Amino acid sequence: MKEIKTARGKTLNIVPLIKKNETAVAVGNMNVNARGDLLGKGGKIVKTYKQRENLNTIKQEESIGLGQESEAETEYPKLINSYTRKGKIIEEWEHQDGSIEERTVK
């Protein structure tokens, strides 16, 4: 059991406190409870945290193609920013080693 000492010197056992309040609605605009379950109208659980976690894992695996090389690898140097300084156009180029080069265009 995890015990925490408060600023006033009292000992607080945090585990029962967490278990007691895990179904309480979390503060914010995400419509979830403290455990992370997605809530619908009236505070009813629509999807549990585990269901949401599994769904996100599947989506990530599909998007990265697990084990497959990315066909559209970034080509270097790549333009990351362009701005004007003292009437001249300056471009910032990033190289593969992470260094950034400024080039004057005009």
C-alpha positions in Angstrom: 0.0 0.0 0.0 1.2 3.4 -0.9 1.2 5.9 2.0 1.8 9.6 1.5 2.5 12.1 4.2 0.5 15.4 3.7 1.9 18.9 4.3 0.2 18.9 7.7 2.0 15.7 8.7 -1.0 13.3 8.4 -0.5 9.9 6.8 -2.8 9.2 3.8 -3.2 5.8 2.3 -3.7 6.7 -1.4 -4.8 3.2 -2.9 -8.3 3.1 -1.2 -8.8 6.7 -2.2 -8.1 6.0 -5.8 -10.3 2.9 -5.8 -13.2 4.8 -4.2 -13.1 7.7 -6.8 -12.2 5.9 -10.0 -15.7 6.1 -11.3 -16.1 9.8 -10.5 -16.4 12.0 -13.6 -13.1 13.7 -14.3 -12.9 17.5 -14.5 -12.5 18.8 -18.1 -14.1 18.5 -21.5 -13.2 14.9 -22.4 -16.3 13.1 -21.0 -14.3 10.5 -19.2 -14.2 9.3 -15.6 -11.1 9.1 -13.4 -10.3 5.6 -14.7 -10.4 6.8 -18.4 -13.6 5.2 -19.4 -15.5 7.1 -22.1 -18.8 8.4 -20.8 -22.1 9.0 -22.7 -25.2 10.9 -21.7 -26.0 10.6 -18.0 -22.5 9.5 -17.1 -23.0 6.0 -18.5 -19.9 4.1 -19.6 -19.9 3.9 -23.4 -16.4 2.3 -23.8 -14.1 1.1 -21.1 -10.5 2.3 -20.9 -9.2 -1.1 -22.1 -11.5 -1.1 -25.2 -10.3 2.4 -26.1 -6.7 1.4 -25.5 -7.1 -1.7 -27.8 -8.8 0.4 -30.5 -5.9 2.9 -30.4 -3.3 0.2 -30.6 -4.9 -1.3 -33.7 -5.1 2.1 -35.4 -1.4 2.8 -34.7 -0.4 -0.6 -36.0 -2.3 0.0 -39.2 -0.9 3.5 -39.7 2.7 2.5 -39.2 2.5 -0.8 -41.1 4.4 -2.7 -38.4 7.6 -4.0 -39.7 7.3 -2.3 -43.1 9.7 0.4 -44.3 8.2 3.8 -44.9 8.0 4.3 -48.7 7.9 8.1 -48.4 11.1 8.7 -46.5 11.9 12.3 -45.8 14.4 13.8 -48.3 17.1 16.0 -47.0 17.8 18.8 -46.9 14.2 19.9 -46.3 12.8 23.4 -46.1 11.5 24.1 -42.6 11.0 27.8 -42.5 11.1 30.9 -44.7 11.0 34.5 -43.5 12.1 38.0 -44.4 15.0 39.8 -42.6 16.1 43.3 -43.7 14.4 43.0 -47.0 16.0 39.7 -47.9 14.2 36.3 -48.0 15.9 33.8 -45.6 15.2 30.0 -45.8 16.0 27.5 -43.1 17.0 24.1 -44.3 17.3 21.0 -42.1 20.0 18.4 -42.9 19.8 14.7 -42.1 22.3 15.1 -39.2 19.8 17.6 -37.6 21.8 20.7 -38.3 20.0 23.8 -39.7 21.4 26.0 -42.4 20.2 29.5 -43.3 20.2 30.4 -47.0 19.7 33.9 -48.4 17.4 33.8 -51.4 17.1 37.5 -52.3 
